[in-house]
Amino acid sequence: MLMSNTDRPARLHYMANGFRVLATGDHVVCAVSGARIVLEDLRYWSVARQQPYATAAIASEAMAPPR
Protein backbone atom coordinates (compact mmCIF):
# COMPACT_ATOMS: atom_id res chain seq x y z
CA MET A 1 0.00 0.00 0.00
CA LEU A 2 1.34 3.44 -0.93
CA MET A 3 1.39 6.08 1.78
CA SER A 4 0.40 9.60 0.80
CA ASN A 5 2.05 12.68 2.31
CA THR A 6 -1.03 14.78 1.62
CA ASP A 7 -2.52 16.44 4.67
CA ARG A 8 0.31 15.20 6.84
CA PRO A 9 2.67 17.45 8.85
CA ALA A 10 6.38 17.11 8.08
CA ARG A 11 9.08 17.04 10.74
CA LEU A 12 12.04 19.22 9.81
CA HIS A 13 15.49 20.12 11.08
CA TYR A 14 16.03 23.83 10.44
CA MET A 15 19.48 24.99 9.37
CA ALA A 16 20.93 28.41 8.45
CA ASN A 17 20.39 28.02 4.69
CA GLY A 18 17.59 25.50 4.51
CA PHE A 19 16.01 22.57 6.24
CA ARG A 20 16.25 18.79 6.22
CA VAL A 21 13.14 16.63 6.15
CA LEU A 22 13.17 14.17 9.06
CA ALA A 23 9.64 12.85 8.50
CA THR A 24 7.83 13.34 5.22
CA GLY A 25 4.72 15.45 4.97
CA ASP A 26 3.28 18.31 2.95
CA HIS A 27 3.26 21.11 5.55
CA VAL A 28 4.41 22.42 8.92
CA VAL A 29 2.49 24.49 11.48
CA CYS A 30 3.53 28.03 12.42
CA ALA A 31 4.88 28.07 15.99
CA VAL A 32 3.06 31.34 16.78
CA SER A 33 -0.15 31.53 14.75
CA GLY A 34 -0.85 27.84 14.20
CA ALA A 35 -1.25 28.51 10.47
CA ARG A 36 -0.52 25.68 8.09
CA ILE A 37 2.54 26.36 5.89
CA VAL A 38 3.01 24.27 2.74
CA LEU A 39 6.68 23.23 2.53
CA GLU A 40 7.13 24.95 -0.84
CA ASP A 41 6.06 28.24 0.81
CA LEU A 42 8.16 27.92 3.97
CA ARG A 43 10.57 30.88 4.11
CA TYR A 44 10.92 31.81 7.80
CA TRP A 45 12.22 29.77 10.73
CA SER A 46 14.46 29.93 13.78
CA VAL A 47 17.52 27.68 13.79
CA ALA A 48 18.03 28.19 17.54
CA ARG A 49 14.41 27.46 18.45
CA GLN A 50 13.78 24.96 15.62
CA GLN A 51 10.43 26.62 14.87
CA PRO A 52 8.73 27.61 11.60
CA TYR A 53 6.89 30.93 11.11
CA ALA A 54 4.18 31.80 8.60
CA THR A 55 5.33 35.37 7.80
CA ALA A 56 8.32 37.68 8.19
CA ALA A 57 6.33 39.82 10.65
CA ILE A 58 5.53 36.83 12.85
CA ALA A 59 9.17 35.66 12.72
CA SER A 60 10.46 39.12 13.66
CA GLU A 61 8.03 39.40 16.55
CA ALA A 62 8.83 35.91 17.83
CA MET A 63 12.60 36.48 17.72
CA ALA A 64 12.59 40.03 19.09
CA PRO A 65 14.17 40.51 22.54
CA PRO A 66 11.67 40.96 25.38
CA ARG A 67 10.72 44.55 26.15
Secondary structure in CASP SS format (residue, H / E / C, confidence):
PFRMAT SS
TARGET T0000
AUTHOR 0000-0000-0000
METHOD secondary structure of the structure
MODEL  1
M C 1.00
L C 1.00
M C 1.00
S C 1.00
N C 1.00
T C 1.00
D C 1.00
R C 1.00
P E 1.00
A C 1.00
R E 1.00
L E 1.00
H E 1.00
Y E 1.00
M E 1.00
A C 1.00
N C 1.00
G E 1.00
F E 1.00
R E 1.00
V E 1.00
L E 1.00
A E 1.00
T C 1.00
G C 1.00
D C 1.00
H E 1.00
V E 1.00
V E 1.00
C C 1.00
A C 1.00
V C 1.00
S C 1.00
G C 1.00
A C 1.00
R E 1.00
I E 1.00
V E 1.00
L H 1.00
E H 1.00
D H 1.00
L C 1.00
R C 1.00
Y E 1.00
W E 1.00
S E 1.00
V C 1.00
A C 1.00
R C 1.00
Q C 1.00
Q E 1.00
P E 1.00
Y E 1.00
A C 1.00
T C 1.00
A H 1.00
A H 1.00
I H 1.00
A H 1.00
S H 1.00
E H 1.00
A H 1.00
M H 1.00
A C 1.00
P C 1.00
P C 1.00
R C 1.00
END
